Amino acid sequence: MSWSIERYLNVRQAYAPSFSPDGRSLAFLANITGLPQVWQVPIIPGKQVLPWPDQLTFENDRVSTVAYAPPTAESDLSSSLIYLYDVGGSEQHQIFLLDVDRALVVPLTEGHSDAMHLFGSWAPDGRRISFSANRRDPAFFDLYLQTVTPAQGQHTQCAEAEIIWENDEPGYLQVHAFNPSGNRVVASLMRSSFDHTLIEFDLGTGNARKLLEREEPVRFMEVRYAPDGETLYLLTDLDADFLYIAQLDLRSGALDALASPAWNCESLALSRDGTKLAYSVNVEGGDRIFLLDLESWTTLAAPEFARAPGVITDGHLTFSPDDRFLAFSFTDAVRTADIFLWDLTSGTTGMPAVPEAVTASSHGGLPVSAFGAPNLIHYETFDREERGQPREIPAWFFRPTDAGEEPLPAVVIVHGGPESQFRPGFHFFVQYLLHHGYAVLAPNVRGSTGYGKAYSHLDDVEKRMDSVADLAYAAHWLRAQPGIDGNRLVVYGGSYGGFMVLAALTTYPELWAAGVDIVGISNLASFLEHTSGYRRAHREAEYGSLARDREFLESIAPMHQVDRIACPLMVIHGRNDPRVPLSEAEQLVTALEARGAVVRFLVFDDEGHGVVKLKNKLVAYPAIIEFLNEYVRPGGVNG
């Protein structure tokens, strides 16, 4: 049975849970209407029929963040939450206060629509919020504090935010948390994905104190204050290859590891009473959830509840106000993202309850039993590890279960980043391809995260093309598989994955039958020249700097080798893309058209870095399917 691509585009997802102050409801983000908005469900333990959620926001663009006020908020703010959205994919996120009971919205960042705002957290008393923004200079994020007042009417406005600290280093500033007294906050200044500085700010004096300073790059993530205000719990890879759970004594500066598995710890939440830490571990791409009792020092694993390895959708764990429940969003390869509650109280058996879903996101009317799960495989690439054995690349391999005898075409999907990882969540396009006779291979080539810092740095600067060689060896692996047509291989990717598509087509043109590039980079040098100011230094740490490495960056640019592209190419871009400017696609397409190459080009005027809006997905993905059916599967089923 085959279904149209439109059915798969109507698969929905729910993520980013946030408890109401009274603990009776959960707000979350969901694209039920085709665009992420804030929705809410009541918490009714043991209820067999899930209630239909209430929609709380009705913006014309995607909402990116939702955070309810804390349980200690004054009565006039006890039904209030913060949400953020941007316009047209610009990523210039604005902050709004919503009084849920009165359905009143107060814009908190009005007059600063040309700046990006990154929400930090609510203060413990619920009367202030912290955030960072690049209002003063597009390249620098400063720390702000804003007093929040209850919404009294449609035209209520809050006082202007106060700048606490002016930052003089490029990169993102992620504000993590207030201390219990509300007079300090802790934040990470992220110069690059792997180079963070941990800073504690005194809100009264504005003084900034750097913590755990090191010369070598290190990460500090998911930082939380203990109830004593003098202890921090955090994720870090200080003196380690993987992220681990650590405890930092702010008085002595002593750092102690609390959980250090041989994989990345990627999520962390502290119970309100400070006695429990919840965290997740990314094991070969799949998440496992644990609960650490900080009094008995015992660790409890969440009972199995998924049919296949899966992922915490947004890396977000959160305790209910009474610490009874842990909420998170979870997806696996055969189920879309839903909000789950893990009841941490022991049942009559004395065993922990199994996490249960409190939302039921639509799968587009498609039978869940028809979705296919991947196998985790490892294939050898061109070089060897330090210990001498052949280097192996991890990859997820999806194969149709009812393929028949005809050899299958295959799509190699390359993730973006490059500091990212293809993980076994639900991918609607992968499932479409499986149901329509394509195999899919999703490799995590060198440079991917999830396998340690050393692996992530194997593609830095002058080693960039080694990761492209890993793609070539993915194609060689596919060609060796029974039932795969090695002459019908497609390479598909977005953002940095788009650069990988173009680099694969220009470096190994003999391997590919077609390529699909979505918001991709055609020249790393011109990308660095024209990307947003706050991103340039962040990306130079990975790709190389314009000052030192321009000659090399130009030498590997697919843009300068378009004459080597020997197969049809589809290019998709958003006009408002602040990360990879539209010019990256335009210069490539112009060059290809000049030499008479087969190229399809789609530009969406109201999109940024990717295709987010359902109305645009309903144009983009049918066009991709039509393109593949024409050049890879002649006579194939049109979606």
C-alpha positions in Angstrom: 0.0 0.0 0.0 1.3 3.5 -0.9 0.0 6.8 0.4 0.6 10.3 -0.9 3.3 12.6 0.6 0.5 14.8 1.9 -0.5 12.1 4.4 3.0 12.0 5.9 3.1 15.8 6.1 0.1 15.7 8.4 1.9 13.7 11.0 1.9 16.0 14.1 4.2 16.2 17.1 4.1 17.5 20.7 7.2 18.6 22.7 8.6 21.2 25.2 6.4 20.4 28.2 6.0 23.0 31.0 3.9 22.4 34.2 1.4 25.1 35.3 2.2 26.5 38.8 -0.6 24.5 40.4 0.7 21.3 38.7 -2.8 20.5 37.3 -1.9 21.2 33.6 0.9 20.8 31.1 1.6 23.3 28.4 3.6 22.3 25.4 4.3 23.0 21.8 2.5 21.2 19.0 2.0 21.6 15.3 -1.6 20.4 15.3 -2.6 23.4 13.1 0.4 22.9 10.8 2.5 25.4 12.7 4.0 25.0 16.3 1.8 26.8 18.8 1.2 26.5 22.6 -1.3 23.9 23.7 -2.4 22.6 27.1 -3.8 19.4 28.6 -5.0 18.7 32.2 -3.1 16.1 34.2 -5.4 13.3 35.1 -3.4 10.3 36.4 -4.7 6.9 35.3 -7.2 8.4 32.8 -7.5 5.9 29.9 -9.0 8.4 27.3 -6.7 11.3 26.7 -8.4 14.7 26.6 -8.2 16.9 23.5 -5.7 19.7 24.3 -6.7 23.4 24.3 -4.9 25.8 22.0 -3.4 28.8 23.9 -1.6 30.8 21.1 -2.7 31.7 17.7 0.2 33.3 16.0 0.8 33.4 12.2 4.4 32.1 12.7 6.0 29.3 14.7 6.2 29.5 18.5 9.6 28.3 19.7 9.5 28.3 23.5 7.0 28.0 26.3 7.7 28.4 30.0 5.0 28.6 32.8 5.6 30.8 35.8 7.0 29.0 38.9 4.7 27.7 41.6 5.7 30.6 43.9 4.4 33.2 41.5 2.1 35.8 43.0 -1.6 35.1 42.5 -1.9 37.6 39.6 0.8 35.7 37.7 -0.2 32.1 38.7 -1.7 31.4 35.3 0.9 33.2 33.2 3.5 31.7 30.9 6.2 33.1 28.6 6.3 32.2 24.9 8.6 33.2 22.0 8.1 33.4 18.3 9.8 34.8 15.2 8.4 36.1 11.9 9.0 34.4 8.6 11.8 32.3 9.8 14.0 35.3 10.7 15.0 33.8 14.1 14.6 37.2 15.6 12.5 35.7 18.4 10.3 38.0 20.5 9.1 37.4 24.0 5.4 37.5 25.1 3.6 37.1 28.4 0.3 35.2 28.2 -2.2 35.2 31.0 -3.9 31.9 30.2 -7.0 32.4 32.4 -7.8 35.8 30.8 -6.4 35.0 27.4 -4.4 38.3 27.5 -1.1 38.7 25.7 1.6 41.3 26.7 4.5 41.9 24.4 7.7 42.1 26.5 10.2 43.0 23.8 8.1 45.5 21.7 10.4 47.9 19.9 13.2 45.4 19.5 11.9 43.3 16.6 15.3 43.5 14.8 17.0 41.6 17.6 17.1 37.9 18.7 16.0 37.1 22.2 17.0 33.9 23.9 14.8 33.1 27.0 16.6 32.2 30.2 14.3 31.5 33.1 11.8 32.8 35.5 13.0 34.1 38.8 11.9 32.0 41.8 9.4 34.7 42.9 7.8 34.7 39.4 8.1 38.5 39.1 11.1 38.7 36.8 12.6 36.9 33.9 16.1 36.7 32.5 17.1 36.5 28.8 19.9 37.4 26.5 19.6 39.5 23.3 21.8 41.1 20.6 20.0 44.4 20.8 23.1 46.5 21.3 25.2 44.9 18.5 24.1 42.0 16.2 27.3 40.1 17.0 27.1 40.2 20.8 24.5 38.8 23.2 24.0 40.8 26.5 22.3 39.7 29.7 18.9 41.3 30.5 16.5 41.3 33.4 12.9 42.2 33.1 10.2 42.8 35.7 6.9 41.1 34.7 3.6 42.6 35.8 0.2 41.0 35.5 -1.8 41.6 32.4 -4.7 44.0 33.1 -6.0 44.7 29.6 -5.2 44.3 26.0 -2.8 47.3 26.0 -0.9 46.5 29.2 2.9 46.8 28.8 5.7 45.8 31.1 8.6 48.0 32.0 11.6 48.0 29.7 14.2 45.3 30.3 17.3 46.3 32.2 20.7 45.4 30.8 22.8 43.6 33.5 26.0 42.8 31.6 27.4 44.0 28.3 29.2 41.2 26.6 32.3 41.9 24.5 32.8 38.4 23.0 30.9 37.0 20.0 28.8 33.9 20.4 25.6 32.9 22.1 24.8 33.6 25.8 22.6 31.0 27.2 21.1 32.0 30.6 20.4 28.8 32.6 18.9 29.6 36.0 18.4 32.0 39.0 19.7 31.0 42.4 17.0 30.3 45.0 17.3 33.9 46.4 16.9 35.4 43.0 19.9 37.7 43.3 22.3 35.7 41.0 22.0 33.9 37.7 24.3 31.5 35.9 24.9 31.4 32.2 27.2 29.9 29.5 28.9 32.1 26.9 29.2 29.8 23.9 31.9 30.9 21.5 31.4 27.7 19.6 29.7 24.4 20.0 32.5 23.0 22.1 34.0 26.2 23.7 31.9 27.6 26.6 32.6 29.9 29.5 30.6 29.4 32.7 29.7 32.7 34.3 27.8 33.6 37.5 26.3 37.1 37.6 25.5 39.2 40.7 22.3 41.0 39.7 22.7 43.7 42.4 26.2 44.8 41.3 26.3 43.4 37.7 29.6 41.7 38.6 30.5 38.6 36.5 32.5 35.8 37.9 33.9 33.2 35.6 33.8 29.6 36.9 36.0 26.7 36.1 38.2 28.6 33.6 40.3 26.4 31.4 42.5 27.2 28.3 41.2 24.1 26.4 37.6 24.2 25.0 35.0 22.8 27.3 31.2 22.6 27.4 28.8 23.7 30.3 25.2 22.8 29.7 21.9 22.4 31.6 23.1 24.2 34.7 20.9 24.2 37.9 21.3 25.6 41.4 20.8 23.3 44.4 18.5 24.7 47.1 21.5 25.9 49.2 22.4 28.3 46.3 26.1 27.3 46.7 26.1 24.1 44.6 25.6 23.8 40.9 24.5 20.6 39.0 25.5 20.6 35.3 26.6 18.7 32.2 30.2 19.2 31.2 33.0 17.4 29.3 35.8 19.0 31.4 38.8 16.7 31.2 36.6 14.1 29.4 35.6 12.9 26.0 31.9 12.7 26.8 29.5 14.9 28.6 28.9 13.8 32.2 26.8 14.9 35.3 28.8 17.0 37.7 28.4 18.9 41.0 30.2 22.2 41.4 30.8 23.7 44.9 30.8 27.4 44.3 32.7 28.2 47.5 35.6 25.8 47.0 35.5 25.4 43.2 35.6 21.6 43.6 34.0 19.7 40.7 32.8 16.1 41.3 31.4 13.7 38.7 28.1 12.2 39.7 27.4 10.1 36.6 29.9 9.5 33.8 28.8 6.8 31.5 30.8 6.0 28.3 28.2 8.1 26.3 26.9 11.6 26.4 24.6 12.7 29.2 22.3 15.1 27.3 19.5 16.3 29.6 19.3 17.2 33.2 16.6 18.3 35.6 16.6 18.9 39.4 13.6 18.2 41.5 12.1 21.2 43.3 13.1 19.8 46.7 16.7 19.3 45.5 16.8 15.5 46.3 16.6 14.0 42.8 18.4 14.5 39.5 16.8 13.2 36.3 19.0 12.9 33.3 19.2 11.1 29.9 22.1 9.2 28.3 22.5 9.1 24.5 23.6 5.5 23.8 24.4 5.1 20.1 21.8 7.7 19.3 18.9 6.4 21.5 18.0 8.1 24.8 17.7 6.3 28.2 16.3 8.1 31.2 17.6 7.8 34.7 16.8 9.2 38.2 19.6 9.8 40.7 18.6 10.1 44.4 21.0 12.6 45.8 20.3 11.4 49.4 20.8 7.6 49.0 23.0 7.9 45.8 21.0 5.2 44.1 20.1 5.4 40.4 16.9 4.2 38.9 16.3 3.6 35.2 13.0 4.5 33.6 11.1 1.3 32.7 11.0 0.5 28.9 8.0 2.1 27.3 8.9 2.4 23.6 8.8 -0.1 20.7 12.1 0.9 19.4 15.2 3.1 20.3 14.0 6.7 20.5 14.9 10.2 21.5 13.8 12.9 23.9 12.5 15.3 21.3 13.9 18.6 22.5 16.3 17.4 25.2 14.0 18.7 27.9 13.1 17.0 31.2 11.0 18.8 33.8 9.6 17.9 37.3 6.1 18.7 38.3 5.8 21.3 41.2 5.2 18.6 43.7 8.1 16.4 42.3 5.7 13.5 41.7 6.0 13.5 37.9 8.8 13.8 35.3 7.6 15.1 32.0 9.3 14.8 28.6 8.6 14.5 24.9 9.6 11.3 23.3 9.7 9.9 19.8 11.0 6.7 18.2 11.3 5.6 14.6 7.7 4.2 14.5 5.9 6.8 16.7 5.8 10.6 16.4 6.7 12.9 19.3 4.3 12.9 22.3 4.4 14.2 25.9 5.0 11.5 28.5 4.6 11.5 32.3 6.7 9.3 34.5 5.0 8.9 37.9 7.9 8.7 40.3 5.8 7.4 43.2 6.0 3.6 43.7 2.8 1.6 42.9 1.4 -1.3 44.9 4.2 -3.5 43.6 6.9 -1.2 44.8 8.2 -0.8 41.3 8.3 2.5 39.4 5.4 3.1 37.0 5.9 3.0 33.3 5.9 6.4 31.6 2.6 7.1 29.9 1.7 9.4 27.1 -0.6 12.3 27.9 -1.0 13.4 24.3 -1.8 11.4 21.2 -0.4 13.2 18.1 -1.8 12.2 14.8 0.1 10.0 12.4 -1.8 11.5 9.4 -4.3 8.7 9.5 -1.6 6.2 8.5 -1.4 2.8 10.3 1.4 2.9 12.8 2.1 -0.8 12.2 3.3 0.1 8.7 6.2 2.3 9.9 9.6 0.8 9.7 12.4 0.8 12.3 16.1 1.0 11.3 19.0 -1.3 12.1 22.1 0.3 13.6 25.1 -0.7 11.3 28.7 0.3 11.2 30.7 0.4 7.9 34.4 0.8 7.4 35.7 4.0 5.9 39.1 4.9 4.3 41.4 5.3 7.4 42.3 3.8 10.7 41.9 4.8 14.3 44.8 5.6 16.5 44.9 2.0 17.8 45.3 0.7 14.2 41.9 -0.9 13.6 39.8 0.3 10.6 37.6 3.3 11.5 33.9 2.5 11.4 31.1 4.9 10.8 27.8 4.4 12.7 24.7 4.6 10.5 21.0 3.9 10.7 19.8 1.6 7.8 16.1 1.6 6.9 14.9 -1.1 4.5 11.3 -1.6 3.1 9.8 -4.8 4.5 7.8 -5.5 1.3 10.4 -4.6 -1.3 9.9 -7.5 -3.7 12.7 -8.8 -5.9 13.6 -5.6 -7.9 16.8 -3.9 -6.6 15.9 -0.8 -4.6 17.1 2.8 -5.1 18.5 4.2 -1.9 18.7 7.7 -0.3 21.7 8.7 1.9 20.5 11.3 4.3 23.1 13.6 5.8 22.4 15.5 9.0 23.2 19.2 9.4 25.3 20.8 12.1 27.9 19.5 11.5 27.9 19.2 15.3 24.8 17.1 15.3 23.6 13.5 15.0 21.0 11.6 13.0 19.0 9.9 15.7 16.2 7.3 15.6 13.2 9.5 16.1 10.2 9.6 13.8 11.1 11.0 10.3 8.1 11.4 8.1 10.1 11.7 4.9 12.1 8.5 5.8 8.8 6.6 6.3 7.4 8.0 3.0 10.6 6.8 1.2 10.3 3.3 2.7 6.7 2.9 1.7 7.5 4.0 -1.8 10.3 1.6 -2.5 13.5 3.4 -1.3 16.0 2.2 1.2 17.5 4.9 3.5 20.9 5.1 5.0 21.6 7.9 7.6 25.3 7.9 8.5 26.8 9.8 11.4 30.1 10.7 9.6 33.1 12.0 11.5 32.4 15.3 13.0 29.0 14.1 14.3 28.2 14.5 18.0 27.3 11.6 20.3 30.5 9.7 19.9 32.9 11.8 22.0 34.8 15.1 21.5 37.6 13.4 19.6 35.2 12.0 17.0 33.5 15.4 16.6 36.8 17.1 15.8 37.9 14.7 13.1 36.5 17.0 10.4 37.7 20.4 11.7 39.0 22.9 9.1 41.6 21.2 6.9 40.1 17.7 7.6 36.7 18.8 6.2 36.8 16.6 3.2 37.5 13.5 5.2 33.8 13.6 6.3 32.8 13.7 2.6 35.0 10.6 2.0 32.9 8.9 4.7 29.8 9.6 2.5 31.5 8.0 -0.4 32.2 4.9 1.7 28.5 4.9 2.7 27.7 4.7 -1.0 30.2 1.8 -1.4 28.6 0.0 1.5 25.1 0.4 -0.1 26.4 -0.9 -3.4 27.6 -4.1 -1.6 24.2 -4.8 -0.1 22.0 -7.4 -1.7 18.8 -5.9 -3.1 20.2 -2.4 -3.5 20.7 -0.8 -7.0 24.0 0.9 -6.7 23.4 3.0 -9.8 20.4 4.7 -8.2 21.8 6.4 -5.1 20.6 9.8 -3.9 22.4 12.1 -1.5 20.0 14.4 0.5 20.7 16.9 3.2 19.9 20.3 4.7 22.0 23.2 6.0 25.5 21.9 6.6 24.1 18.6 5.2 23.4 20.6 2.1 27.1 21.5 1.8 27.8 17.7 2.2 25.4 17.0 -0.6 27.2 19.4 -2.9 30.6 18.3 -1.8 29.7 14.7 -2.4 28.4 15.5 -5.9 31.5 17.4 -6.9 34.1 15.1 -5.3 32.6 11.7 -6.1 30.2 12.4 -9.1 30.3 8.8 -10.3 28.5 7.6 -7.2 25.3 9.5 -7.3 22.1 9.5 -9.4 20.6 12.7 -7.9 21.0 15.2 -5.1 18.7 17.3 -2.9 20.1 20.3 -1.2 17.9 22.2 1.3 19.2 25.6 2.7 22.7 24.3 2.0 26.1 26.1 1.8 27.8 26.2 -1.6 30.9 28.0 -0.5 32.1 28.1 3.2 34.0 31.3 2.6 31.1 33.3 1.1 28.8 31.8 3.8 31.0 33.1 6.6 31.1 36.5 4.9 27.3 36.8 4.8 25.9 34.8 7.7 24.5 36.7 10.7 27.2 38.5 12.8 26.5 36.5 15.9 27.1 33.2 14.1 30.3 34.0 12.2 32.8 33.5 15.0 30.8 30.5 16.2 31.0 28.8 12.8 34.6 29.8 12.2 35.7 27.7 15.1 34.4 24.7 13.1 35.0 25.6 9.5 38.1 27.7 9.7 38.5 31.5 9.8 38.3 33.9 6.8 41.6 35.5 8.0 43.6 32.3 8.1 41.9 29.7 6.1 40.2 31.5 3.2 42.4 29.9 0.5 41.6 26.4 1.8 37.8 27.1 2.1 37.7 28.4 -1.5 39.6 25.4 -2.7 37.0 22.9 -1.4 33.9 25.0 -2.3 31.4 23.1 -4.4 30.6 26.4 -6.0 33.9 26.4 -7.8 33.5 22.8 -9.0 29.9 22.8 -10.4 31.2 21.5 -13.7 31.8 18.2 -11.9 28.1 17.7 -10.9 27.0 15.0 -13.3 23.5 14.3 -12.0 20.2 16.2 -11.5 20.1 18.5 -8.5 17.2 20.0 -6.5 17.8 23.1 -4.5 15.4 24.5 -1.9 15.9 27.7 0.2 14.0 30.2 2.4 14.4 33.9 1.4 14.7 35.0 5.1 17.4 32.5 6.1 19.6 34.3 8.7 22.1 31.4 8.9 22.8 30.3 5.3 21.9 33.3 3.1 19.8 32.8 0.0 22.8 33.9 -2.1 24.5 30.5 -1.4 21.7 28.8 -3.4 21.4 31.5 -6.0 25.0 31.6 -7.0 25.0 27.8 -7.3 21.9 27.6 -9.4 23.0 30.4 -11.7 26.3 28.5 -12.4 24.5 25.2 -13.0 21.9 26.8 -15.3 24.7 28.5 -17.3 26.2 25.2 -18.2 22.8 23.6 -19.0 22.8 21.2 -16.0 19.5 19.8 -14.7 18.6 21.8 -11.6 15.2 22.5 -9.9 15.1 25.5 -7.7 12.4 26.5 -5.1 12.5 29.6 -3.0 9.9 30.3 -0.2 9.5 34.0 0.6 8.1 33.4 4.1 10.6 30.9 5.3 14.0 31.0 6.9 16.5 28.2 7.7 14.3 25.3 6.5 10.7 24.7 5.5 8.5 25.0 8.6 5.0 26.0 7.4 2.7 23.3 6.3 1.5 25.2 3.3 5.1 25.4 2.1 5.9 21.7 3.0 2.9 20.8 0.8 4.7 22.4 -2.1 8.3 21.4 -1.3 8.0 17.7 -0.6 5.7 16.8 -3.5 8.2 18.6 -5.7 11.0 16.5 -4.2 9.1 13.3 -4.8 8.3 14.3 -8.4 12.0 15.1 -8.9 13.1 11.7 -7.5 10.4 9.8 -9.5 11.6 11.5 -12.7 15.3 10.9 -12.3 15.7 8.0 -9.9 12.5 5.9 -10.2 11.1 6.6 -13.7 7.5 5.5 -13.6 7.4 5.7 -9.8 4.3 6.6 -7.8 3.8 10.3 -7.6 3.1 11.6 -4.1 
